[in-house]
Amino acid sequence: GACGNTCNFRPEDKQNFTALLAEFRRQMDVVGQADGKHYELAIVAPAAETLVANLELKKIHRYVDFINLLTYDFHGGWEMTTNFHAPLLPSSADPSGKKLNAHTAVTLYLKGGVPAKKLDIGVPF
Protein backbone atom coordinates (compact mmCIF):
# COMPACT_ATOMS: atom_id res chain seq x y z
CA GLY A 1 0.00 0.00 0.00
CA ALA A 2 1.02 3.58 -0.59
CA CYS A 3 2.84 5.22 2.31
CA GLY A 4 2.17 2.25 4.54
CA ASN A 5 -1.56 2.33 3.88
CA THR A 6 -2.69 -1.25 4.26
CA CYS A 7 -6.17 -0.80 2.81
CA ASN A 8 -5.40 0.02 -0.82
CA PHE A 9 -3.93 -3.21 -2.15
CA ARG A 10 -4.86 -6.85 -2.55
CA PRO A 11 -2.72 -9.97 -2.01
CA GLU A 12 -2.96 -10.85 -5.71
CA ASP A 13 -1.50 -7.49 -6.77
CA LYS A 14 1.99 -9.04 -6.83
CA GLN A 15 0.88 -11.33 -9.64
CA ASN A 16 -1.30 -8.62 -11.19
CA PHE A 17 1.72 -6.34 -11.60
CA THR A 18 3.58 -9.13 -13.40
CA ALA A 19 0.57 -9.70 -15.65
CA LEU A 20 0.34 -5.96 -16.38
CA LEU A 21 3.99 -5.85 -17.46
CA ALA A 22 3.53 -8.96 -19.60
CA GLU A 23 0.58 -7.37 -21.37
CA PHE A 24 2.43 -4.08 -21.89
CA ARG A 25 5.36 -6.01 -23.40
CA ARG A 26 3.02 -8.03 -25.63
CA GLN A 27 1.23 -4.94 -26.92
CA MET A 28 4.48 -3.03 -27.45
CA ASP A 29 5.93 -5.98 -29.38
CA VAL A 30 2.86 -6.04 -31.65
CA VAL A 31 3.37 -2.37 -32.48
CA GLY A 32 7.11 -2.94 -32.88
CA GLN A 33 6.56 -5.78 -35.34
CA ALA A 34 4.30 -3.53 -37.39
CA ASP A 35 6.82 -0.70 -37.68
CA GLY A 36 10.11 -2.58 -37.27
CA LYS A 37 11.08 -0.97 -33.97
CA HIS A 38 11.76 -2.21 -30.46
CA TYR A 39 9.96 -0.14 -27.86
CA GLU A 40 11.71 -0.12 -24.51
CA LEU A 41 9.78 -0.72 -21.33
CA ALA A 42 11.20 0.36 -17.98
CA ILE A 43 9.91 0.48 -14.45
CA VAL A 44 10.91 2.33 -11.32
CA ALA A 45 11.23 -0.14 -8.48
CA PRO A 46 11.82 -0.05 -4.72
CA ALA A 47 15.16 -0.67 -3.04
CA ALA A 48 13.96 -1.72 0.41
CA GLU A 49 13.87 -5.48 0.93
CA THR A 50 10.37 -5.40 2.43
CA LEU A 51 9.05 -3.78 -0.75
CA VAL A 52 11.13 -5.83 -3.19
CA ALA A 53 9.41 -8.87 -1.69
CA ASN A 54 6.23 -7.66 -3.40
CA LEU A 55 7.74 -8.21 -6.87
CA GLU A 56 8.13 -11.40 -8.89
CA LEU A 57 11.68 -10.57 -9.98
CA LYS A 58 12.32 -13.81 -11.87
CA LYS A 59 9.29 -13.08 -14.02
CA ILE A 60 9.13 -9.31 -14.42
CA HIS A 61 12.66 -8.88 -15.74
CA ARG A 62 11.62 -10.82 -18.86
CA TYR A 63 9.21 -8.06 -19.81
CA VAL A 64 11.29 -4.95 -19.15
CA ASP A 65 14.42 -3.52 -20.68
CA PHE A 66 15.46 -1.64 -17.55
CA ILE A 67 14.65 -1.49 -13.87
CA ASN A 68 15.42 1.89 -12.30
CA LEU A 69 16.03 1.38 -8.59
CA LEU A 70 14.94 4.03 -6.10
CA THR A 71 18.30 4.14 -4.35
CA TYR A 72 17.71 7.51 -2.72
CA ASP A 73 15.33 9.02 -0.17
CA PHE A 74 16.29 6.24 2.22
CA HIS A 75 16.03 8.75 5.04
CA GLY A 76 14.67 12.25 5.36
CA GLY A 77 12.74 14.86 7.26
CA TRP A 78 10.08 12.37 8.31
CA GLU A 79 12.55 10.79 10.77
CA MET A 80 13.65 12.00 14.20
CA THR A 81 17.39 11.76 13.43
CA THR A 82 19.47 12.68 10.42
CA ASN A 83 20.88 9.89 8.33
CA PHE A 84 22.38 9.05 4.97
CA HIS A 85 20.09 10.10 2.12
CA ALA A 86 21.51 7.86 -0.63
CA PRO A 87 24.37 5.66 0.59
CA LEU A 88 26.12 3.48 -1.96
CA LEU A 89 27.37 0.95 0.61
CA PRO A 90 26.28 -0.28 4.04
CA SER A 91 27.78 1.65 6.94
CA SER A 92 28.32 0.71 10.57
CA ALA A 93 27.65 4.40 11.29
CA ASP A 94 24.07 4.11 10.03
CA PRO A 95 22.00 4.70 13.18
CA SER A 96 18.86 3.16 11.69
CA GLY A 97 20.23 -0.38 11.51
CA LYS A 98 18.33 -0.78 8.24
CA LYS A 99 19.88 -2.28 5.14
CA LEU A 100 19.08 0.74 3.00
CA ASN A 101 21.84 1.37 0.46
CA ALA A 102 22.44 0.95 -3.25
CA HIS A 103 24.72 -2.10 -2.91
CA THR A 104 22.18 -4.07 -0.88
CA ALA A 105 19.38 -3.11 -3.27
CA VAL A 106 21.32 -4.19 -6.36
CA THR A 107 22.29 -7.44 -4.64
CA LEU A 108 18.60 -8.18 -3.89
CA TYR A 109 17.71 -7.83 -7.56
CA LEU A 110 20.69 -9.88 -8.76
CA LYS A 111 19.85 -12.67 -6.31
CA GLY A 112 16.25 -12.42 -7.53
CA GLY A 113 17.38 -13.33 -11.04
CA VAL A 114 17.52 -9.91 -12.69
CA PRO A 115 20.46 -9.55 -15.10
CA ALA A 116 22.89 -6.79 -14.08
CA LYS A 117 22.60 -5.15 -17.51
CA LYS A 118 18.96 -4.32 -16.77
CA LEU A 119 19.61 -2.50 -13.48
CA ASP A 120 20.07 1.26 -13.06
CA ILE A 121 20.55 2.95 -9.72
CA GLY A 122 18.95 6.28 -8.99
CA VAL A 123 21.29 9.05 -7.86
CA PRO A 124 19.99 12.23 -6.21
CA PHE A 125 21.24 15.66 -7.19
NUSE-157712 format. One record per residue (C-alpha): residue number from 1; z, x, y. Coordinates in pm, 1 decimal. Each point is the difference from the previous one (the first is absolute). Example, Ala and Ser with C-alpha at 12.3 -4.5 7.8 and 13.67 -1.06 7.14 Angstrom:
BEGIN
<k:1 Z:780.0 X:1230.0 Y:-450.0>
<k:2 Z:-66.0 X:137.0 Y:344.0>
% end
This chain:
BEGIN
<k:1 Z:0.0 X:0.0 Y:0.0>
<k:2 Z:-58.7 X:101.9 Y:357.7>
<k:3 Z:289.7 X:182.5 Y:164.2>
<k:4 Z:222.6 X:-67.6 Y:-297.3>
<k:5 Z:-65.4 X:-373.0 Y:8.9>
<k:6 Z:38.2 X:-113.1 Y:-358.4>
<k:7 Z:-145.2 X:-348.2 Y:44.7>
<k:8 Z:-363.4 X:77.8 Y:82.1>
<k:9 Z:-132.5 X:147.0 Y:-323.3>
<k:10 Z:-40.8 X:-93.3 Y:-363.8>
<k:11 Z:54.7 X:214.5 Y:-312.0>
<k:12 Z:-369.8 X:-24.6 Y:-87.5>
<k:13 Z:-106.8 X:146.6 Y:336.1>
<k:14 Z:-5.1 X:348.6 Y:-155.4>
<k:15 Z:-281.9 X:-111.0 Y:-229.4>
<k:16 Z:-154.5 X:-218.6 Y:271.0>
<k:17 Z:-41.4 X:302.5 Y:228.3>
<k:18 Z:-179.5 X:186.2 Y:-278.7>
<k:19 Z:-225.6 X:-301.6 Y:-57.0>
<k:20 Z:-72.7 X:-22.9 Y:373.7>
<k:21 Z:-107.5 X:365.1 Y:11.4>
<k:22 Z:-214.2 X:-45.9 Y:-311.5>
<k:23 Z:-177.3 X:-295.0 Y:159.6>
<k:24 Z:-52.4 X:184.7 Y:328.5>
<k:25 Z:-150.2 X:293.2 Y:-192.4>
<k:26 Z:-223.6 X:-233.5 Y:-202.4>
<k:27 Z:-129.0 X:-179.5 Y:309.4>
<k:28 Z:-53.1 X:325.2 Y:190.1>
<k:29 Z:-192.8 X:144.7 Y:-294.5>
<k:30 Z:-226.7 X:-306.9 Y:-6.3>
<k:31 Z:-82.7 X:51.1 Y:367.1>
<k:32 Z:-40.8 X:373.8 Y:-57.1>
<k:33 Z:-245.2 X:-54.6 Y:-283.5>
<k:34 Z:-205.5 X:-226.4 Y:224.3>
<k:35 Z:-28.8 X:252.4 Y:283.8>
<k:36 Z:40.5 X:328.7 Y:-188.4>
<k:37 Z:330.5 X:97.6 Y:160.5>
<k:38 Z:351.1 X:67.6 Y:-123.7>
<k:39 Z:260.2 X:-180.1 Y:206.9>
<k:40 Z:335.0 X:174.9 Y:1.8>
<k:41 Z:317.5 X:-193.2 Y:-59.9>
<k:42 Z:334.6 X:142.9 Y:108.0>
<k:43 Z:353.7 X:-129.2 Y:12.1>
<k:44 Z:313.2 X:99.8 Y:185.5>
<k:45 Z:284.0 X:31.4 Y:-247.6>
<k:46 Z:375.3 X:59.2 Y:9.1>
<k:47 Z:168.2 X:334.2 Y:-61.2>
<k:48 Z:345.6 X:-120.3 Y:-105.4>
<k:49 Z:51.6 X:-8.6 Y:-376.5>
<k:50 Z:150.3 X:-349.9 Y:8.6>
<k:51 Z:-318.2 X:-132.2 Y:161.9>
<k:52 Z:-243.9 X:208.5 Y:-204.9>
<k:53 Z:150.2 X:-172.1 Y:-304.5>
<k:54 Z:-171.6 X:-318.3 Y:121.7>
<k:55 Z:-346.7 X:150.7 Y:-55.2>
<k:56 Z:-201.9 X:39.7 Y:-318.8>
<k:57 Z:-108.9 X:354.5 Y:82.6>
<k:58 Z:-189.2 X:64.5 Y:-324.1>
<k:59 Z:-214.9 X:-303.4 Y:73.1>
<k:60 Z:-40.0 X:-15.7 Y:377.2>
<k:61 Z:-131.9 X:352.8 Y:43.2>
<k:62 Z:-312.4 X:-104.1 Y:-194.5>
<k:63 Z:-95.4 X:-240.8 Y:276.1>
<k:64 Z:66.8 X:207.4 Y:311.5>
<k:65 Z:-153.9 X:313.6 Y:142.5>
<k:66 Z:313.9 X:104.0 Y:188.2>
<k:67 Z:367.9 X:-81.4 Y:15.1>
<k:68 Z:156.3 X:77.3 Y:337.4>
<k:69 Z:371.2 X:60.8 Y:-50.6>
<k:70 Z:248.7 X:-109.4 Y:264.6>
<k:71 Z:175.8 X:336.8 Y:11.4>
<k:72 Z:162.6 X:-58.8 Y:337.2>
<k:73 Z:255.4 X:-238.2 Y:150.9>
<k:74 Z:238.4 X:96.1 Y:-278.4>
<k:75 Z:281.9 X:-26.1 Y:251.0>
<k:76 Z:32.0 X:-136.5 Y:350.2>
<k:77 Z:190.2 X:-193.0 Y:261.4>
<k:78 Z:105.1 X:-265.7 Y:-249.5>
<k:79 Z:245.9 X:247.2 Y:-157.7>
<k:80 Z:343.4 X:109.6 Y:120.7>
<k:81 Z:-76.9 X:374.5 Y:-23.8>
<k:82 Z:-300.8 X:208.0 Y:91.9>
<k:83 Z:-209.1 X:140.9 Y:-278.7>
<k:84 Z:-336.6 X:150.0 Y:-84.0>
<k:85 Z:-284.8 X:-229.2 Y:104.3>
<k:86 Z:-274.9 X:141.7 Y:-223.9>
<k:87 Z:122.3 X:285.9 Y:-220.1>
<k:88 Z:-255.1 X:175.4 Y:-218.0>
<k:89 Z:256.5 X:124.6 Y:-252.7>
<k:90 Z:343.4 X:-108.3 Y:-122.5>
<k:91 Z:290.3 X:150.0 Y:193.1>
<k:92 Z:362.5 X:53.8 Y:-94.2>
<k:93 Z:71.6 X:-67.3 Y:369.2>
<k:94 Z:-125.6 X:-358.1 Y:-29.9>
<k:95 Z:314.5 X:-206.4 Y:59.8>
<k:96 Z:-148.5 X:-314.3 Y:-154.1>
<k:97 Z:-18.2 X:137.1 Y:-354.0>
<k:98 Z:-326.5 X:-190.4 Y:-40.1>
<k:99 Z:-310.7 X:155.4 Y:-150.1>
<k:100 Z:-213.4 X:-80.0 Y:301.6>
<k:101 Z:-253.8 X:275.5 Y:63.6>
<k:102 Z:-371.7 X:60.2 Y:-42.6>
<k:103 Z:34.0 X:228.2 Y:-304.3>
<k:104 Z:203.1 X:-253.8 Y:-197.4>
<k:105 Z:-239.0 X:-280.4 Y:96.0>
<k:106 Z:-309.2 X:193.9 Y:-108.0>
<k:107 Z:172.6 X:97.1 Y:-325.0>
<k:108 Z:75.1 X:-368.5 Y:-73.6>
<k:109 Z:-367.5 X:-89.3 Y:34.5>
<k:110 Z:-120.1 X:297.7 Y:-205.1>
<k:111 Z:245.0 X:-84.0 Y:-278.8>
<k:112 Z:-122.0 X:-359.4 Y:24.8>
<k:113 Z:-350.4 X:113.1 Y:-90.7>
<k:114 Z:-165.1 X:13.3 Y:342.1>
<k:115 Z:-241.0 X:294.3 Y:36.2>
<k:116 Z:102.0 X:243.2 Y:276.0>
<k:117 Z:-343.2 X:-29.1 Y:163.7>
<k:118 Z:74.4 X:-364.6 Y:82.8>
<k:119 Z:328.6 X:65.3 Y:182.3>
<k:120 Z:42.5 X:45.9 Y:375.7>
<k:121 Z:333.8 X:48.6 Y:169.6>
<k:122 Z:72.4 X:-160.0 Y:332.8>
<k:123 Z:113.1 X:233.9 Y:276.8>
<k:124 Z:164.9 X:-129.9 Y:318.3>
<k:125 Z:-97.6 X:124.7 Y:342.1>
% end
